[in-house]
Amino acid sequence: MAKNKTHKGAKKRVRVTGTGKLMHRRAFAGHLLTKKSANRKRKLRKALRVSAADTGRLRDLLGR
């Protein structure tokens, strides 16, 4: 039987922590940064936990 393949798009966007939580980057931090306040940009640096609704689907894609 063939091995399950990791979904490369999901792998590039989601990180698994040591305790098994899924983390992702925040949106709106890629461009047009001059109009955003320093406080807003600083908060955009932090990664977020993947919502509970999406966790199962992403675990399947990542093969975990």
ZIBELLIN-V632060 format. One record per residue. N is the residue number from 1. OMEGA is omega in radians with two decimals (999 if undefined). BURIAL is b if it has 24 or more other ideal C-beta (glycine too) atoms within 12 Angstrom, else e. D_FIRST is the distance of its C-alpha to the first C-alpha in whole Angstrom. Layout:
# ZIBELLIN-V632060
{{N & OMEGA & BURIAL & D_FIRST} {N & OMEGA & BURIAL & D_FIRST}}
This chain:
# ZIBELLIN-V632060
{{1 & -3.08 & e & 0} {2 & 3.07 & e & 4} {3 & 3.03 & e & 7} {4 & 3.13 & e & 9} {5 & 3.06 & e & 12} {6 & 3.07 & e & 16} {7 & -2.99 & e & 18} {8 & 3.11 & e & 21} {9 & 3.12 & e & 24} {10 & -3.12 & b & 23} {11 & -3.12 & e & 23} {12 & -3.02 & e & 26} {13 & -3.04 & e & 28} {14 & -3.13 & b & 27} {15 & 3.11 & e & 28} {16 & 3.14 & b & 26} {17 & 3.12 & e & 29} {18 & 3.14 & e & 29} {19 & 3.05 & e & 30} {20 & 3.10 & e & 27} {21 & 3.11 & e & 29} {22 & -3.12 & b & 28} {23 & 3.10 & e & 31} {24 & 3.12 & b & 32} {25 & 3.07 & e & 35} {26 & 3.08 & e & 38} {27 & 3.04 & e & 38} {28 & 3.14 & e & 42} {29 & -3.02 & e & 42} {30 & -3.09 & e & 41} {31 & -3.07 & e & 44} {32 & -3.04 & e & 48} {33 & -3.08 & e & 49} {34 & -3.11 & e & 52} {35 & -3.13 & e & 53} {36 & -3.12 & e & 51} {37 & 3.13 & e & 53} {38 & 3.13 & e & 52} {39 & 3.14 & e & 52} {40 & -3.14 & e & 49} {41 & 3.12 & e & 47} {42 & 3.12 & e & 47} {43 & 3.13 & e & 45} {44 & -3.13 & e & 43} {45 & -3.07 & e & 42} {46 & 3.06 & e & 40} {47 & 3.13 & e & 37} {48 & 3.00 & e & 36} {49 & 3.07 & e & 33} {50 & -3.11 & b & 31} {51 & -3.11 & e & 32} {52 & -3.13 & e & 31} {53 & -3.08 & e & 30} {54 & -3.01 & e & 28} {55 & -3.10 & e & 26} {56 & -3.14 & e & 23} {57 & -3.14 & e & 22} {58 & 3.09 & b & 22} {59 & 3.09 & e & 20} {60 & -3.13 & e & 18} {61 & -3.10 & b & 18} {62 & 3.14 & b & 18} {63 & -3.13 & e & 15} {64 & 999 & e & 18}}
